[in-house]
Amino acid sequence: MLTPTARVAAAYARIAEVDRPEVWITLRPHDELHSEAVELERRLADGADLPLAGLLVAVKDNVDVAGLPTTAACPEFAYPATETAAAVARLVERGALVLGKTNLDQFATGLVGTRSPYGAVRNAHHPELISGGSSSGSAVAVALGIADLAIGTDTAGSGRVPAALHGIVGIKATLGVIPAHGVVPACADYDAVTVFATDLAPAVTAARVMAGPDQRDPRSRGWPSDVRLAAANEPKLAIPRAADLIALSAPYHQAFTDTVATLRARGIDITEVDISPLLAAARLLYDGAIVAERYAAVGEFVDKATPGLDPTVAGIIGAAQHLDAHAFAADLDTLATARTAATALLGGYDGLLLPTTTEHPSIAEVTADPLGINRRLGTYTNFCNLLDLAAVAVPGSPTTDGRPFGVMVVVPAFADQLAVDLAALLTRTDPPLLVDTGVPLAVFGAHLRGQPLHWQLERLGARFAGEITTTDAYRLTALDTTPPKPGLVRHGDGRGAPISGELFLLSPGGLGRFLAELPPPMALTSVDLSDGRSVTGFACGYDAAVAGTDITEYRSWVAYLRDRRPGSRVR
């Protein structure tokens, strides 16, 4: 892996090589970043824990970075940022380096990447095509191999559509999980800070680092105490029915069909569902009174009609000035009903798989029809934030001409880890950990994977964390229970044997529910593992252990069951 200084040098060499000046609004001087990289290397040599050391981050220019101007792609709007946005600051604290500020659809209004006086951001691989917006520069900086990570924002799909058009990963967490402090608002109630990367693992790592409440953002939220930490071992995935896919271009429709076929071939349980209530809600973002939030954010500035305003953006924001308050209230009521419908729709599934966007237009096509194409591009993304859903965008099967096609895994609020796990199935990678609030739970019998009570852990969203072995202080007893299960009993160091089991991560609320439902003679206690850790694990009452059969010699419940199968040797 490159050192921080070498990574900086490589990035600036790549910037010169690709010659895409429209990607950047402010690019930091090479010498300045090199000095920061040298300091990082010194800190690493001194033993500092900097897990993101040397990773280069491009930041969308509606997100503040102290010492750099924030323009929101409007020169007259620019102001010098005196404080770094909370999400970006958390990355920097762990060793990431900010390269600069990237171009965007002005005031984060658009999904095309062409609405900027700093220039239309061309697609990284097909310059005649759009990059997707509004986080256009951020996505292209990653797709061109300049930045390791890039920060975007997403109100209508801006952290997902550009990912789809470049074959990269985009994570849009549950609203508020990544704080929006230091972000120029588009629609404050529906804005999300997002992250791009070429692969799922670094994107998830960045999202995990950025997550957590910040008192400067009144809308920020933490993970709930009962958050699910894993998708089911045999996940159920919903997809739209054919009638809900008519917005797709022919190449994208075929690519989505191919993606679904690939998942079915891997044994994923897939069911078609009616997503028309979601599609109807999506139209409220621009066609309803919700757009008044865009006027509340920057409307007074737009009214000044400064020369740097993009006419399409100014028209959208300016038109929201005269919307009636009762229309806004009616739309909020409609959204409340739609959220209930979305909850019911997704309730029986681990996630909903959608095409991220409908087509890949050229810059010329968007110039000729700026509103119509933009509207279509948001068909499957616009409703997510309105309905408080999370989404992970990853590459799907390519189109017939080899161009990227993207899909999203959409889940209810705070089910982000399920979306990551399902996205990992699509990308054939090990599912990285996004939600890091889990409590370890050691199991040794009927709750092991493949055993009859494992479903209780799956129901609570428990996450497998590896195989474990206790110290030699424990004995194992076969109990007379239904279903059969063992009891782990501590007998003191050297008076037992190392007993094998499995470790799971469970949310604090899930662990509490699990304990409340635990039947006698079982109990939870501290269990010492052979690697020096002490974790919560299963034990049983003394009377039950005495009445049971000692099976310590097997050193695991599974080995004991295997020996009792018909045809096994008799002991």
N, C-alpha and C positions, 0 to 999 in steps of 0.2 A: 504494500500500500504506500502511496506517495506521502512524503512528509508535508506538513502544512505549507512550507515555503515552495516546495516543488509543485504542489497542487495550485497555488496561486500563480506561479509562472506558467503552468500549463493552461490555465483558464484564460489568461491574457493573450497567450499565443493563439488559442482557439478563437478568441474574439477577433483578433486581427485576420485570422484565416477565413472565417465565414463572412466577414464584412456585412453585418446586419445592424447598422446604426439605429434603425427604427425600433429595435428591441429595448433600447435603454433611453430613459429620460435623464438620469444622472448615473454615471459610472465613476466609481471611486478611483483615484489615481493608484497606479500599480505600486509605487513606492510606499504609500500609506498602508496598503493591505499587506505588502511584504513585511513591513515593520511589525504589524500585528501578528503575522505568522511566526516571525522570529521569537516574539514574546511568548507565543503559545508553546513553541518548542522548548523554550527555557522552563516554562511551568511544567510541562510534561516530564522533562528531565529531573525536576525537583519532586516528582511523584504526584502531581495534581491529577485528580480524577476528572477528566474532560472527555466524556464518551463521544462527543461530536467534533473532536479536535480536527481542525483543518477543513471540515466540510464547508463548501461555499454556498451561500444563500443569496438568491435574487429576490427582491422584495417589491411587490406591486406598489406603484406610486400613489396609492391612496392609503397606505399604511406608514405610520411615522417611524423614522429612524433618526435619532438625535444627531444633529450636525449636518443633516442633509435636508434639502427642501422637499416639501410634499406638494405636488401639483394637482393630483387627481386628473392629470392630462389636460389641464387648462392653465396656461402660463400666468394669466392675470389672477388666478385663484391662489397661486403658490404662497406658502409661508414656511419659514425656517422651523423645523421640528426641534423642540428643546428636550423632548423625552421620547424614548423608544417604546413602541407598542409592546404591551406585556408579552404577547406571544413571541415576538421576535427577540425580545430581551431574554427570554428563557432559553432560546436556542443559543444565543451569544454566550450566556453564562456557562453553557456546557461545551463551549469551544468552537462553535460555528463562527464563520466570518462572513460579513455582509459585503457582497460585491458591489451592489448599487441598487437603484430604483428602476423598475421596468415600466414600459408603456402599457396602456390600457384603453379600453373604450371609456371615453370621458365620463367622469363621475360614476364609473362602474355601471354605466347604462348601456347594455348591449351584449350580444353573444357572438359578435362577428370579428372584433379586433381591428376594425377599420375606422372607427369614430374617434380619431385623435388628430390634433394639429401637429403632433410630432411624427405623423406618418402612419399609414396602414401597416400593421405588422403582418408580414408575409408568413405563410406556412413554412416550417423548418425544412421540409423535404420537397414540397411542391410550391415554389414561390408564387405561382399564378393563383393559388387557392388561398382561402382565408385561414388564419391561424386559430380562429375562435376567440371569443371574448367573454367577459371583459378582461380576464386575466391573461391577455394575449402574450405580452412580453415575457411574463413569468414562465408560461408553458414552453415558449420557444427557447428560452435560455436553458431549460432542462433538456429539451429534445435535441438541441444542437450540441450537447455535451459540454456546455460552459459551466453551468451551476449543478451542484449535486442535489440541491433542494431549491424550491421556489415557493414563495408565499403568494397566495391569491386571496380573493374574497369571492363569495358566492351568495347572491340573493335569488337569482333566477336560474343558475346553472353555470356560473362563470368559473367555478372550480372544477367543473366536470366536462363541459363541452370542449374546451381546449385540450384536455387530456385525451378525449376520444379522437380528436382530429390529428393527434401526434403519436398515438400508440403508447402513451405513458399512463402513470397512475395519478389519480386525483382523489383526495380524501376530504369529504365534507361531513364533519362530525355533527352530532346533535347540536342544535342551536345553543350557544352559551357555554358549551363545554370548553371550547377554546375562546378565551375572552376577546372581545372586540375593542378593548381599550386601544386608543391610538389609531383608530380607523375612521376615515372620512365616511360618514354614513351614506348609504344609498336609501335603503328602507330599514331604519334602525331596529325594528322588531324582527326583521327577517334576514339580517346580514350575518354571514359566517366567515371566519378566517379559515382558509384552506391551505393545503400543501400539495405540491407536485413533486414527483420523483420518477426515475425511469423504472424502478422496481417497487414492489409492495413493502418490503422490509424497511428501507430507509424512510419511506413516507409514513409508515405507522410509527416508527421510532420518533420522528419529528412531531407527529400529532400527539404522541404520549407525553413528550417533553413539554409541549405547549399547553396541554390540557390542565384545567384546574381553575377555580374561581379567582377573580381579582376584584377587590372592593371598588376599583375605579370603573368597573363595568357593571352597572346595576342589573344587567340581564345575564350575567355570567352564572354558570351553574356547575356543581360538582356531580360526580357519579353518585347515584342513589345507593342506599345501603344494600338493596337487593338486586343490584345490577347483574345481568347474566354475563358470565365470563367465557362461554363457549357455545357454539352451535351444537346441535345433536350429532351423535355419531353417524346417524343415517338421516341427513337433513332433508327437509321437504322444501321445495322451491316452487314459487308461483311464477307464471309468465302471463303476459297479456293474451287474451283470445285474439283470433285473426282480425276481428272487426276493429280492434283497438290499435292495429299496426298499419292501418291504411295510410298514415302520414309518411311512412318510410319510402325512400327512393328504392328502386328495384335492386341496386347493388347492396344497399343496407338491409333490405328485407331478406335477401339471400344470406347475407353474412350473419344476421341474427338467427335465422333458421339453422345455419351450420353450427353456430355456437351452442344452441339448444341441443342439437343432435349429438354434439361432442359430449355434453354433460350427461345426456341420457345413456350414451355408450359407457360412461364411467359409473353407471348405476345410480345416478341421482334421481330421486323421486320428484317429478315435475308435473304440475297441474296448471291448466289454463284457467284464468279467472277474468272477471269483468272489471276492468279498471276505469270504466267511463266516469265514475264519480271523482276519481283523481284528476282525470283530464279536464273535467268541467271546472274543478277548483283551480286548476292551473291558469285558466283564462282570467281569473280575478286579479292577477298580479299586474297586468297592464290594462285590461279592458274594464276593470272595476275601479272602485274608489280607493283601493289600497295604494294606488300609484300616488295618492296625496302624500304618502310618507316621503317620496322622492322630492316633492316640492318643499316639505317641511325641512329636509336636510340642506338643500342648496338653492331653493327657489328664489330667495331674495337676491342671491348673487346672479342667478340666471336672468332675472328681470333687468339687470343692468345692461344686458346685451353687449358684453365686451367682445372685442374682435376675435379672441381665441375660442369662442364657443362653437362647438360642432352643431350645425343647424338641426340635425336629426335629434340629438340629445336635448337641445334647447326646446325643441318642439314638444318632446315627450314630457319633460319636466314642467315647462310653462303651461301646458294644457291642464295640468293637475291643480292649478291655482284655484279654480272656481268650482271644484267638486263640493257637493253638499255634505254636511256632517251626517245627515240622516242616511245618506247613501253609504258612507263609510261604516256607520253602525250596522246597517243591513248586511254589508259584506262580511263584517266580523261575525255576525250571527250565522251567515251561510258557511263560513269557515269552521265554526264550532261544530255544525252538523256534519261537515265533510270530514273533520278529524275523527268523529265518532265512526263514520262509515269506513275510514281508512283503518282504524283500529280493528274493526270487525273483519275487514277484508284480509288483513295481514295476520290475524290472530292464530290461524291454523298452520302457519308456515314459518320457516326460519328466515325467509327473505323473499323479496320480489325482484326478479331479474328483468331489467328493461334495457332496450337500446338507449344509449346516452343521448343521441341526437338523431335527426332524420336524414341528413344528407351532408355532402361536403361541397359547398358552392365555391365558385371562383370569386375573386375580388371584384371583377367586372359585373358579375351577376348581382352581387350585393349592392354595388353602386347603382345599378338600374332599379333594384327593388329593395331598398334598405329596411323597410318595415315588415314586408311580407315574409321575406326569408328569415329575418331575425325571429319573427313570431313562430315560424315552423321549427326552428332550431331548438326552441325551448319547450316543445310539446311534452317531453317526458321529464324535464327538469324543473319547470316552473312551480310545480305544486309542492315540491319537497319541503321547503322552508315554511311555506304557508301552513302545511299540515304537521309541522314539527317532526319530520322524518330525517333520518341520517342516510348517507349514501357513500359507497366506495366505487369509484369508476376505474375500470381496468380494461386492457385490450381484449377484444373478442376475436372471433375468426376474421381474417382479412377479407376484403372485398375481392371480386373476381379479377380486378386489375391490380391487386396487391396493395392497395392503399389501406391505411389503418381504419379499423372499425372498433368502436368502444361500446361496452355495456356497463351497467350499474347494478349493484346489489343495494336495494332500498329496504330499510328496516324501520320500525318504530323508534321513537326517541329513546336514547340510552341503550339500544340494542346494537351499538356500534361494533362491538366485538364479534357479533354474529355475522355482520356484513364483512368484516375482515376475514373471518374464517371461510366464508363462502367465496370471497374473492380469491383466497389462497387456493381453493379447489380449481378455480378457473385458470389461474396462472401456474398451477402445479408447483407451488412453493410451500414451505413449512409455514403454517399460520403464525405470524408474529403477534406479540401481546400488546394490545392497545390499552386495555383497562388494567391498571396495576394495583388495584385495591384488594386483591384476593387474600384470604386467610388460608393457610395450609391445613389440610385435613388428611390424615393417614388412615387408610382402610386396609383390612386384612382378610375379609371374608366375602360375605354375600353382596357387598357393594363394589367389589372388584369388577373391572370390565369383563363382560361376558357372563357375569353371575346374576342371579334372579332379582336382586334389589338395586342393581346399578341404575335402573330407570329413575330411582329417587334422586340421585345426583344429577342426572341429565335434566330432570324437570326443573331443578334449581339453577341450571346453567353452570355446573361445576366444570372445571377445566383440568384435564389430565396434565400432571406436572412431572411424571417420571416414576420409575420403579425405585423402591426404597428397601432398606434392611434395618432392623432395629439393632441395638446393642445386644450383648448376650445376657441381658438381665430379664428376659421374658420367656414365658412358657405359653403354649397354645393348647386350648382345650376345645374339643368338639361338643357343642351344646345341644341339648334336646329341645330344639325350637323349630318352628315352621315359618319360612323355609329353614333348612339346616344352616347354621352359621357357627363360626368359632368365637371363642373368647380369648382375648389377650390379657395375660396376668403378669404383673411384675413380681419377680421373685428375688431380686437383688443381683448385683453384678456377679457374673460367673456362675449363676445358679440356673441359667436357662440356656437359650441358644439364639443366634440371630434369626429373626423371623422376617420373611419377605412379604412385602405388600406394595401398595401403590399410593402415590401422593396426588391429591387434587387441590385446586384452588377454588375457593367458594367465597361468595360475597359475605360480608358480615351479617347482613340480614338473612341470607340463605342459610348460613351456619346456624343462626338462631332458630330459624324455622325447622331445620333438620334436627336440632337438639330437642326442640319442643315435641316433635313427633316420634322421638326415639323410644321404642318399647322396652320394657324390662326383659331380661336382666342387663341390657346393654347400657353403656355410659360412655361419655367422652372425658378424656383426661390427657395429661401431658405424656407424650411418648418420646423417648430418647432414641435418636437414629445413629447408625454407625458412623455417619459423617460428622457427628458432633452437634447436629441441630436437635432442638426439642420442639415438637409440633403437637397440635391437637390430634388425638387419635382415639380409636375404639379400645374399650376395655369392657370387662364384665364384672358383675358382683361376685364376691368370694363364694357364697353358697352355690351359685350356678357353676362356678369353676370346679368346685369340689365334686359336684354331682356329675360333671361331664367326663369325657374320656380324654386323657392327656395324649396329644398328638404332636408334641414338640419335636419329636425325631424327624418329622416330615419337613419342618422348617417353613412350611407355607400351606395355606388352605387348599390351593390348587393342586399341589403335589399329593395331599391327602385324598382329595376327591378322585384324582387320576388313579390312585392305587386301589380305590374301592370300586372302580368300574368293572363290569363283567369281563372276565378274561384276564384281569390283573392278578398278580401273584397274591396268595392269601398270607396274611401276617398272623 
